[in-house]
């Protein structure tokens, strides 16, 4: 039976219409005679010619009416309100036609016979279509994976038919916390309470649950994910309502659960006056414009209506990518913004100054930096050159070009650093704090400030995409230490807060972003495994799916990060932005230090570089020896007898 029905479904559209017309003809024929037989309790009406005459008029005209109402244009497997409406209207017209035919042919029929006829026709024509839809649903779900939708609201109801139309999944149930919806049937799908998921997993082997709550707060979604975490089921989600409205995603675009939902942190609405202050109708430059933070700063900046946006970037492809993306956005939104892609290094002060003067730059967001801790440990001179001198030269160029505001994107690794990267970023802060002292003396008018925050989700080198890839590959997940913790924030939120903090600065300010609670990386990895419908493989659970391996802390890596050196923090007018009073280095001492550091870098004197960084007021407390790869290789080549008392760290 199923194979015959499947072959009928796979036949041509014209054949299916012809078959449906034939079936409906039988229904009209049967409804007419059954109505007479039921009413008269006799088969004698078959023998009367006049009854056949009425049927010969009613049947073809009824079919003609159904055709014109579009009943045969509706696809049976998706029969809906339009088809039901056509059946009701067509039945009413057919019934009226039956009465009129009887009147004009003067053939007597029982008065209640048309009512019985109408009911039989609705039941047969309408019921057959509902039955076909149910059979199609049953057949199509045979080779599909059952899924459950969490949320029976408008998003869930729109998602269900989109999933049903596909070839991979079918919706076996809705879950909703609203008790008034529980027990109801929506689109033929039952709505159950959360506890019902256990029986579905057991009976129907449900392997996926889809979160259809794009308008819920992240805090609420975090609560729901905590409930689902320990179930042997993969949890996926649909995009947020903002992404859907702005056209960046569609409702039926199913994806992995956002890590933002696991953190449960809802972004605070930005203050428009702070966003506009340094950008609207101004010429703005972003250094490191192709990086994770730099590119997002550019996206946020063009929303505020600058006259010019200078993209300063060292990497050719990164510059090409962000320029192409921004040009498309500018063109699509009809923005009047001049986009200027400039290739260059922040270590070249003349290039920086010339560009700032040429394009009349008024605001600089300095995001250019080497930020990967192990790589900077292995390339000390370049890390110091780029992060310390690159910032210093950018700031000096800004002073010479009479830039109004200079904002440094800093990091939590600058607080009590144990590595060269964090120390170099703290030195960059000291450079700006030192130069800001001259503003107070009236030497220049450039306003310097720096914004310090932790890790951003989705940046290059972030653990989240790494963990996702490792889970898809079957593991193991690698992390450096079981107790390591980090602060996390989304890139868009970080960029918006950097812009707003920059508008608050008076000169030499260190702003600290509220990163919320620090997250234990092992717990994050465990949650990601569980929400993928898998189990963590441990000694107590040797049959688990994904193992979490600890590889040991990398050179210069800390177990936890801090945002403040001291406790002298003050609130600002923005609830997510604080300001810190940090130790400063007088400008005269700073210049002496930078000159000595420059010479040490030029001569590749790593012992001197390290000693200078230790002597500076950075709080540098290294956990490893000198890890520079070139220096170590050279030391190995020369031989231990020529290396004096150097600490050499070898890597295999």
C-alpha positions as CSV (number, residue, x, y, z in Angstrom):
1,X,0.0,0.0,0.0
2,X,2.8,2.4,1.0
3,X,4.7,1.7,-2.2
4,X,1.6,2.3,-4.4
5,X,0.9,5.5,-2.5
6,X,4.6,6.6,-2.8
7,X,4.5,6.0,-6.6
8,X,1.4,8.1,-6.9
9,X,3.0,11.0,-5.0
10,X,6.0,10.8,-7.3
11,X,3.9,10.9,-10.5
12,X,3.6,14.0,-12.6
13,X,1.5,17.0,-11.5
14,X,-1.1,16.5,-14.3
15,X,-1.6,12.9,-13.4
16,X,-2.1,13.7,-9.7
17,X,-4.7,16.4,-10.7
18,X,-6.6,14.0,-12.9
19,X,-6.6,11.3,-10.2
20,X,-7.9,13.8,-7.7
21,X,-10.7,14.9,-10.0
22,X,-11.7,11.3,-10.5
23,X,-11.7,10.7,-6.7
24,X,-13.8,13.8,-6.1
25,X,-16.2,12.7,-8.8
26,X,-16.7,9.5,-6.9
27,X,-17.2,11.5,-3.7
28,X,-19.9,13.7,-5.2
29,X,-21.6,10.7,-6.9
30,X,-21.5,8.7,-3.6
31,X,-22.6,11.7,-1.4
32,X,-25.7,12.3,-3.7
33,X,-26.9,8.7,-3.6
34,X,-26.0,8.1,0.0
35,X,-28.0,11.2,1.0
36,X,-31.1,9.9,-0.8
37,X,-30.7,6.4,0.5
38,X,-30.2,7.5,4.1
39,X,-33.1,9.9,4.0
40,X,-35.5,7.5,2.2
41,X,-34.2,4.3,3.8
42,X,-34.5,2.6,0.4
43,X,-32.4,1.9,-2.7
44,X,-35.4,2.8,-5.0
45,X,-34.0,6.2,-5.9
46,X,-31.5,4.4,-8.1
47,X,-34.3,3.4,-10.4
48,X,-35.7,6.9,-10.9
49,X,-34.4,8.6,-14.1
50,X,-35.1,12.1,-12.7
51,X,-32.5,11.6,-9.9
52,X,-29.9,10.7,-12.5
53,X,-30.8,13.8,-14.4
54,X,-30.2,16.0,-11.3
55,X,-26.8,14.2,-10.7
56,X,-25.8,14.8,-14.3
57,X,-26.2,18.5,-13.7
58,X,-24.7,18.7,-10.2
59,X,-21.6,16.6,-10.7
60,X,-19.8,18.4,-13.6
61,X,-20.8,21.9,-12.4
62,X,-19.5,21.0,-8.8
63,X,-16.2,19.9,-10.3
64,X,-16.0,23.1,-12.4
65,X,-16.6,25.1,-9.2
66,X,-13.9,23.3,-7.3
67,X,-11.5,23.8,-10.2
68,X,-12.1,27.6,-10.3
69,X,-11.8,27.8,-6.5
70,X,-8.2,26.5,-6.9
71,X,-8.8,23.3,-5.0
72,X,-6.6,21.3,-7.4
73,X,-3.8,23.8,-7.4
74,X,-3.2,23.1,-3.7
75,X,-0.5,20.5,-3.0
76,X,-2.2,17.7,-1.0
77,X,0.8,17.2,1.3
78,X,0.6,20.9,2.4
79,X,-3.2,21.3,2.4
80,X,-4.1,24.2,4.6
81,X,-6.7,26.9,5.2
82,X,-7.0,27.9,1.5
83,X,-8.0,24.3,0.5
84,X,-10.4,23.9,3.4
85,X,-12.0,27.2,2.5
86,X,-12.4,26.1,-1.1
87,X,-14.0,22.8,0.0
88,X,-16.5,24.6,2.2
89,X,-17.4,27.2,-0.5
90,X,-17.6,24.6,-3.2
91,X,-19.8,22.4,-1.1
92,X,-22.2,25.2,-0.4
93,X,-22.4,26.1,-4.1
94,X,-22.9,22.4,-5.0
95,X,-25.7,22.1,-2.4
96,X,-27.4,25.2,-3.7
97,X,-27.0,23.9,-7.2
98,X,-28.7,20.6,-6.1
99,X,-31.7,22.5,-4.7
100,X,-32.0,24.7,-7.9
101,X,-31.7,21.6,-10.2
102,X,-34.5,20.0,-8.3
103,X,-36.6,23.1,-8.5
104,X,-36.2,23.8,-12.3
105,X,-36.5,20.1,-13.3
106,X,-39.5,19.8,-11.0
107,X,-38.0,16.7,-9.4
108,X,-39.1,16.2,-5.8
109,X,-36.3,15.5,-3.3
110,X,-36.6,15.3,0.5
111,X,-36.0,18.7,2.2
112,X,-33.2,17.4,4.5
113,X,-31.5,15.5,1.7
114,X,-29.3,18.6,0.6
115,X,-28.1,19.0,4.3
116,X,-27.1,15.3,4.4
117,X,-25.4,15.7,1.0
118,X,-23.4,18.7,2.1
119,X,-22.1,17.0,5.2
120,X,-21.2,13.8,3.3
121,X,-19.4,15.9,0.7
122,X,-17.4,17.9,3.3
123,X,-16.4,14.8,5.1
124,X,-15.3,12.9,2.0
125,X,-13.6,15.7,0.0
126,X,-12.1,17.4,3.1
127,X,-11.4,14.3,5.1
128,X,-9.6,12.6,2.2
129,X,-7.2,15.5,1.9
130,X,-6.5,15.5,5.6
131,X,-5.9,11.8,5.5
132,X,-3.5,12.1,2.5
133,X,-1.6,14.8,4.4
134,X,-1.3,12.5,7.4
135,X,-0.1,9.6,5.3
136,X,2.4,11.8,3.5
137,X,3.6,13.0,6.9
138,X,3.9,9.4,8.1
139,X,5.8,8.3,5.0
140,X,8.1,11.3,5.0
141,X,9.0,10.9,8.6
142,X,10.1,7.3,8.2
143,X,13.6,8.2,7.1
144,X,13.8,11.5,9.0
145,X,15.3,12.3,12.4
146,X,12.8,13.3,15.1
147,X,13.4,16.6,16.7
148,X,11.7,18.6,19.5
149,X,11.1,22.4,19.3
150,X,11.5,24.2,22.7
151,X,9.1,27.1,22.4
152,X,5.5,26.9,21.0
153,X,5.4,30.6,20.3
154,X,5.3,32.3,17.0
155,X,8.9,31.4,16.2
156,X,8.4,27.8,17.0
157,X,5.2,27.6,15.0
158,X,6.9,29.2,12.0
159,X,9.9,26.8,12.3
160,X,7.9,23.6,12.4
161,X,6.5,23.6,8.8
162,X,10.0,24.8,7.5
163,X,11.5,21.7,9.2
164,X,8.7,19.4,7.9
165,X,9.3,20.6,4.4
166,X,12.9,19.5,4.5
167,X,14.3,16.0,4.1
168,X,16.3,15.6,7.3
169,X,14.0,16.2,10.3
170,X,10.4,16.0,11.5
171,X,9.0,17.7,14.6
172,X,7.7,15.1,17.1
173,X,6.6,17.6,19.8
174,X,6.8,21.2,21.1
175,X,8.0,21.9,24.6
176,X,6.7,25.0,26.3
177,X,6.8,26.2,29.9
178,X,3.4,28.0,29.5
179,X,0.9,25.6,31.2
180,X,-2.0,27.0,29.1
181,X,-0.4,25.6,26.0
182,X,0.6,22.2,27.4
183,X,-1.7,19.4,26.1
184,X,-2.7,21.4,23.0
185,X,-2.1,20.3,19.4
186,X,-0.5,22.9,17.2
187,X,-0.3,22.1,13.4
188,X,-0.8,18.5,14.3
189,X,2.1,18.5,16.8
190,X,1.5,18.0,20.5
191,X,2.7,20.6,23.1
192,X,4.2,19.0,26.2
193,X,5.8,20.0,29.4
194,X,9.6,19.8,29.9
195,X,9.3,16.5,31.8
196,X,7.8,14.9,28.7
197,X,11.2,15.1,26.9
198,X,12.4,12.0,28.7
199,X,9.7,9.7,27.3
200,X,10.3,11.2,23.8
201,X,14.0,10.4,24.0
202,X,13.2,6.8,25.0
203,X,10.2,6.2,22.7
204,X,11.0,8.1,19.6
205,X,14.8,8.2,19.9
206,X,14.8,12.0,19.7
207,X,18.4,13.2,19.2
208,X,18.0,17.0,18.7
209,X,16.1,19.8,20.4
210,X,15.8,23.2,18.8
211,X,15.5,26.3,20.8
212,X,12.9,28.6,19.2
213,X,13.1,31.5,21.6
214,X,14.9,34.3,19.7
215,X,13.3,37.0,21.8
216,X,14.1,35.6,25.2
217,X,16.9,37.1,27.3
218,X,20.3,35.4,27.4
219,X,19.8,34.9,31.2
220,X,16.6,32.9,30.5
221,X,18.2,30.9,27.7
222,X,21.1,30.1,30.1
223,X,18.6,28.7,32.6
224,X,17.0,26.5,29.9
225,X,20.4,25.3,28.6
226,X,21.3,24.3,32.2
227,X,18.2,22.1,32.2
228,X,19.0,20.5,28.9
229,X,22.8,20.1,29.5
230,X,22.6,16.7,31.1
231,X,20.2,15.1,28.6
232,X,21.7,12.8,25.9
233,X,20.5,15.1,23.2
234,X,22.0,17.7,20.9
235,X,20.8,21.2,21.5
236,X,20.6,23.7,18.6
237,X,19.1,27.1,18.2
238,X,17.7,29.5,15.7
239,X,19.1,33.1,15.2
240,X,18.1,36.0,17.4
241,X,15.2,38.2,16.4
242,X,17.6,41.2,15.7
243,X,19.6,39.1,13.2
244,X,16.3,37.9,11.5
245,X,14.9,41.5,11.3
246,X,18.1,42.9,9.9
247,X,18.4,40.2,7.3
248,X,21.6,38.6,8.6
249,X,19.8,35.3,9.2
250,X,16.5,33.5,8.5
251,X,14.2,31.8,11.0
252,X,14.8,28.3,9.7
253,X,18.6,28.7,9.9
254,X,19.5,26.1,12.5
255,X,22.9,26.5,14.2
256,X,24.9,25.5,17.2
257,X,24.0,27.1,20.5
258,X,25.6,30.5,20.9
259,X,28.3,30.6,23.6
260,X,26.7,33.9,24.6
261,X,23.7,31.9,25.8
262,X,25.9,29.7,28.0
263,X,27.4,32.8,29.6
264,X,23.9,34.3,30.1
265,X,25.1,37.9,29.7
266,X,22.7,40.3,28.1
267,X,24.3,43.4,26.5
268,X,23.4,46.8,27.7
269,X,21.9,49.2,25.2
270,X,24.6,51.7,24.1
271,X,24.3,55.4,24.9
272,X,24.0,57.1,21.5
273,X,25.5,60.4,22.6
274,X,28.7,58.6,23.6
275,X,28.8,56.6,20.3
276,X,28.5,59.8,18.3
277,X,30.9,62.0,20.3
278,X,34.2,61.0,18.6
279,X,32.8,59.8,15.3
280,X,29.8,61.6,13.9
281,X,30.8,63.9,11.0
282,X,34.5,63.3,11.9
283,X,37.5,61.7,10.1
284,X,38.3,58.5,12.0
285,X,41.3,56.1,11.7
286,X,41.4,52.5,13.0
287,X,44.8,50.9,13.2
288,X,44.7,47.1,12.9
289,X,41.4,47.6,11.0
290,X,41.4,44.0,9.7
291,X,41.7,42.3,13.0
292,X,38.9,40.8,15.2
293,X,38.4,44.0,17.3
294,X,39.6,46.5,14.6
295,X,37.1,45.2,12.0
296,X,34.2,45.3,14.4
297,X,35.2,48.8,15.5
298,X,34.9,49.7,11.8
299,X,31.5,48.2,11.5
300,X,30.3,50.1,14.5
301,X,31.9,53.3,13.4
302,X,30.2,53.5,10.0
303,X,26.8,53.3,11.8
304,X,27.6,56.6,13.5
305,X,28.1,58.6,10.3
306,X,31.8,59.7,10.0
307,X,32.8,61.7,7.0
308,X,35.9,59.5,6.5
309,X,37.1,56.2,7.8
310,X,40.8,55.4,7.4
311,X,41.5,51.7,7.5
312,X,45.2,51.3,8.5
313,X,46.3,47.6,8.3
314,X,49.6,45.7,7.8
315,X,48.1,42.5,6.3
316,X,47.0,42.9,2.7
317,X,44.3,40.3,2.7
318,X,42.8,41.5,6.0
319,X,42.7,45.0,4.6
320,X,41.1,43.8,1.3
321,X,38.4,41.8,3.3
322,X,37.3,44.6,5.6
323,X,37.3,47.2,2.8
324,X,35.2,45.0,0.6
325,X,32.7,44.3,3.4
326,X,32.4,47.9,4.5
327,X,32.0,49.2,0.9
328,X,29.1,46.8,0.4
329,X,27.5,48.0,3.6
330,X,28.0,51.6,2.6
331,X,26.5,51.1,-0.8
332,X,23.6,49.0,0.4
333,X,22.6,51.6,3.1
334,X,23.3,54.6,0.9
335,X,25.8,56.1,3.4
336,X,27.9,59.1,2.5
337,X,31.3,57.9,3.9
338,X,34.7,58.0,2.3
339,X,36.5,54.7,2.9
340,X,40.3,54.9,2.7
341,X,42.3,51.7,2.8
342,X,45.9,52.3,3.9
343,X,48.5,49.6,4.0
344,X,51.2,50.2,6.6
345,X,52.9,49.3,9.8
346,X,52.4,51.1,13.1
347,X,56.1,50.9,13.6
348,X,56.6,53.5,10.8
349,X,55.9,56.9,12.4
350,X,56.3,58.9,9.2
351,X,53.7,56.8,7.4
352,X,51.3,57.2,10.3
353,X,51.8,60.9,10.6
354,X,51.5,61.6,6.9
355,X,48.3,59.6,6.7
356,X,46.7,61.3,9.7
357,X,47.6,64.8,8.3
358,X,46.5,63.9,4.7
359,X,43.1,62.8,5.7
360,X,42.5,65.2,8.6
361,X,42.1,62.4,11.1
362,X,40.4,63.6,14.3
363,X,39.9,60.3,16.2
364,X,42.2,57.3,16.3
365,X,41.2,53.8,17.6
366,X,44.5,51.9,18.0
367,X,43.7,48.2,17.8
368,X,46.9,47.1,16.0
369,X,48.8,44.7,18.3
370,X,50.3,41.2,18.5
371,X,48.1,39.5,21.1
372,X,48.8,35.8,21.0
373,X,50.7,35.1,24.2
374,X,52.9,32.1,23.1
375,X,53.7,33.7,19.7
376,X,54.9,36.9,21.4
377,X,56.9,34.8,23.8
378,X,58.6,33.2,20.9
379,X,59.1,36.5,19.0
380,X,60.0,38.9,21.8
381,X,61.6,41.7,19.8
382,X,58.8,41.9,17.2
383,X,56.2,41.8,20.0
384,X,57.8,44.7,21.9
385,X,58.4,46.6,18.7
386,X,54.8,46.3,17.6
387,X,53.0,46.6,20.9
388,X,55.2,49.2,22.7
389,X,56.8,51.2,20.0
390,X,53.9,50.8,17.6
391,X,51.6,52.4,20.2
392,X,54.2,55.1,21.1
393,X,54.7,56.0,17.4
394,X,51.0,56.1,16.7
395,X,50.5,58.3,19.7
396,X,53.4,60.7,18.7
397,X,52.0,60.8,15.1
398,X,48.6,61.7,16.5
399,X,50.1,64.6,18.5
400,X,52.0,65.9,15.5
401,X,48.8,65.6,13.3
402,X,46.7,67.4,16.0
403,X,44.4,64.4,16.4
404,X,41.7,65.2,19.0
405,X,41.2,61.8,20.6
406,X,43.4,58.6,20.7
407,X,41.9,55.4,22.2
408,X,44.1,52.4,22.9
409,X,42.5,48.9,22.9
410,X,44.2,47.2,25.8
411,X,43.8,43.9,27.5
412,X,43.4,42.3,30.9
413,X,46.7,40.5,30.4
414,X,48.4,43.9,31.1
415,X,47.5,43.5,34.7
416,X,50.3,41.8,36.8
417,X,51.6,40.2,33.5
418,X,53.5,37.0,33.5
419,X,54.3,37.2,29.8
420,X,55.9,39.6,27.3
421,X,52.6,40.2,25.5
422,X,50.8,41.5,28.6
423,X,53.9,43.4,29.7
424,X,54.2,45.1,26.3
425,X,50.5,46.1,26.5
426,X,51.0,47.6,30.0
427,X,54.0,49.4,28.6
428,X,51.8,50.8,25.8
429,X,49.4,52.1,28.5
430,X,52.4,53.7,30.3
431,X,53.4,55.4,27.0
432,X,50.0,57.0,26.6
433,X,49.8,58.0,30.3
434,X,53.2,59.6,29.9
435,X,52.3,61.5,26.8
436,X,49.0,62.6,28.4
437,X,51.1,64.5,31.0
438,X,52.1,67.0,28.3
439,X,48.5,67.6,27.5
440,X,48.0,68.7,31.1
441,X,50.9,71.1,30.6
442,X,49.4,72.5,27.4
443,X,52.2,71.1,25.1
444,X,49.6,69.4,22.9
445,X,45.8,68.9,22.7
446,X,45.4,65.2,21.9
447,X,43.3,63.4,24.5
448,X,44.6,59.9,25.3
449,X,42.7,57.1,26.9
450,X,42.9,53.3,27.0
451,X,40.2,50.6,27.4
452,X,41.1,47.3,29.1
453,X,39.0,44.2,28.7
454,X,39.3,40.4,28.5
455,X,38.8,37.8,25.8
456,X,36.2,38.3,23.1
457,X,34.1,35.4,21.7
458,X,34.9,34.5,18.2
459,X,38.2,36.3,17.9
460,X,41.1,34.7,16.1
461,X,42.6,32.2,18.5
462,X,39.5,32.0,20.6
463,X,38.9,28.7,22.4
464,X,35.3,28.5,21.3
465,X,35.8,27.7,17.5
466,X,38.7,25.4,18.5
467,X,36.5,23.4,20.8
468,X,33.7,23.2,18.3
469,X,36.1,21.9,15.6
470,X,37.6,19.3,18.1
471,X,34.1,18.1,19.1
472,X,33.1,17.6,15.4
473,X,36.3,15.7,14.8
474,X,35.5,13.4,17.7
475,X,38.0,14.9,20.2
476,X,40.0,15.2,22.2
477,X,39.4,18.7,23.4
478,X,42.7,20.3,24.5
479,X,43.0,22.9,27.2
480,X,46.1,24.0,29.0
481,X,45.0,23.5,32.6
482,X,41.9,22.2,34.4
483,X,41.6,25.3,36.6
484,X,42.2,28.0,34.0
485,X,39.6,30.8,33.9
486,X,39.0,33.7,31.6
487,X,36.6,36.7,31.2
488,X,34.5,36.7,28.0
489,X,32.6,39.3,26.0
490,X,31.1,39.4,22.5
491,X,33.1,41.3,19.9
492,X,30.2,43.7,19.1
493,X,29.6,44.6,22.8
494,X,33.4,45.1,23.3
495,X,33.6,47.4,20.3
496,X,30.6,49.5,21.3
497,X,32.0,49.9,24.9
498,X,35.4,50.9,23.5
499,X,33.8,53.6,21.5
500,X,31.7,54.8,24.4
501,X,34.6,54.7,26.9
502,X,36.8,56.7,24.5
503,X,34.2,59.5,24.6
504,X,34.5,59.7,28.4
505,X,38.2,60.1,28.5
506,X,39.8,63.4,29.8
507,X,43.4,62.4,29.4
508,X,45.5,59.4,30.5
509,X,42.4,57.6,31.6
510,X,42.4,53.8,32.0
511,X,38.9,52.4,31.5
512,X,38.0,48.9,32.5
513,X,35.0,47.1,31.0
514,X,32.7,45.1,33.2
515,X,33.3,41.5,31.9
516,X,30.9,39.8,34.4
517,X,32.0,36.6,36.1
518,X,35.1,34.8,34.9
519,X,34.4,31.4,33.3
520,X,36.2,28.2,34.0
521,X,37.4,26.9,30.6
522,X,37.0,23.3,31.4
523,X,33.3,23.9,32.5
524,X,32.8,25.7,29.2
525,X,34.2,22.7,27.2
526,X,32.1,20.3,29.2
527,X,28.9,22.2,28.5
528,X,29.7,22.3,24.8
529,X,30.2,18.6,24.7
530,X,26.9,17.9,26.5
531,X,24.9,20.3,24.3
532,X,26.3,18.5,21.3
533,X,24.4,15.4,22.6
534,X,27.7,13.7,23.7
535,X,29.3,12.7,26.9
536,X,32.7,13.6,28.3
537,X,35.1,10.6,28.5
538,X,36.6,10.3,31.9
539,X,38.1,7.6,34.2
540,X,34.7,7.2,35.8
541,X,33.0,7.2,32.4
542,X,35.4,5.4,30.0
543,X,32.6,4.9,27.4
544,X,32.1,8.6,26.9
545,X,32.5,10.3,23.5
546,X,34.9,13.2,23.9
547,X,38.0,13.3,26.1
548,X,39.2,16.6,27.6
549,X,43.0,16.6,27.8
550,X,45.1,19.1,29.7
551,X,48.4,19.9,27.9
552,X,50.0,22.2,30.5
553,X,50.2,26.0,30.6
554,X,51.9,27.5,27.6
555,X,54.9,29.9,28.0
556,X,53.8,33.0,29.9
557,X,50.2,31.8,30.4
558,X,48.3,32.6,33.6
559,X,45.7,30.5,35.3
560,X,43.4,33.5,35.7
561,X,43.3,37.1,34.4
562,X,42.6,40.4,36.3
563,X,41.3,43.7,35.1
564,X,42.7,45.9,37.8
565,X,46.1,46.3,39.4
566,X,44.7,47.8,42.5
567,X,41.3,48.3,44.1
568,X,41.1,52.0,43.3
569,X,38.3,51.7,40.7
570,X,35.5,54.2,40.2
571,X,32.2,53.9,38.4
572,X,31.3,56.1,35.4
573,X,28.0,57.2,34.0
574,X,27.9,53.9,32.1
575,X,27.1,50.8,34.1
576,X,29.5,48.5,32.2
577,X,32.5,51.0,32.1
578,X,34.7,51.8,35.1
579,X,37.8,53.9,35.4
580,X,41.0,52.8,37.3
581,X,43.8,54.9,38.8
582,X,47.0,53.1,37.9
583,X,50.7,53.8,38.5
584,X,52.2,56.2,36.0
585,X,55.7,56.7,34.7
586,X,56.9,60.3,34.4
587,X,57.5,61.3,30.8
588,X,61.2,62.0,31.3
589,X,61.8,58.5,32.8
590,X,59.6,57.0,30.1
591,X,61.8,58.6,27.3
592,X,65.0,57.2,28.9
593,X,63.4,53.8,29.3
594,X,62.2,53.7,25.6
595,X,65.6,54.8,24.3
596,X,67.2,51.9,26.2
597,X,64.6,49.4,25.1
598,X,65.0,50.6,21.5
599,X,68.7,49.9,21.6
600,X,68.2,46.5,23.2
601,X,65.7,45.5,20.6
602,X,67.9,46.7,17.8
603,X,70.9,44.8,19.1
604,X,68.8,41.7,19.9
605,X,69.9,41.8,23.5
606,X,67.2,39.6,25.1
607,X,68.7,39.7,28.6
608,X,68.6,43.5,28.5
609,X,65.1,43.6,27.1
610,X,63.9,41.3,29.9
611,X,65.7,43.3,32.6
612,X,64.2,46.6,31.3
613,X,60.7,45.1,31.4
614,X,61.3,43.9,34.9
615,X,62.5,47.3,36.0
616,X,59.6,49.2,34.5
617,X,56.5,49.7,36.8
618,X,54.5,47.0,34.9
619,X,54.4,44.3,37.6
620,X,56.0,41.9,35.2
621,X,56.5,38.5,36.9
622,X,57.6,36.0,34.3
623,X,56.9,32.3,34.8
624,X,59.4,31.2,32.2
625,X,62.8,32.0,31.0
626,X,63.5,33.7,27.7
627,X,61.5,31.8,25.1
628,X,62.4,33.7,21.9
629,X,62.9,31.0,19.2
630,X,65.7,32.8,17.3
631,X,67.6,33.6,20.5
632,X,67.3,30.0,21.7
633,X,68.4,28.6,18.4
634,X,71.4,31.0,18.3
635,X,72.3,30.1,21.9
636,X,72.1,26.4,21.0
637,X,74.3,26.9,18.0
638,X,77.0,28.9,19.8
639,X,77.1,26.4,22.6
640,X,76.4,26.4,26.2
641,X,79.9,27.7,27.1
642,X,79.2,31.0,25.2
643,X,75.8,31.5,26.7
644,X,76.9,32.6,30.1
645,X,74.1,32.4,32.7
646,X,71.2,32.7,30.3
647,X,68.0,30.8,30.9
648,X,67.3,28.8,27.7
649,X,63.9,27.2,27.2
650,X,63.9,24.6,24.5
651,X,60.8,23.5,22.6
652,X,60.4,20.2,20.8
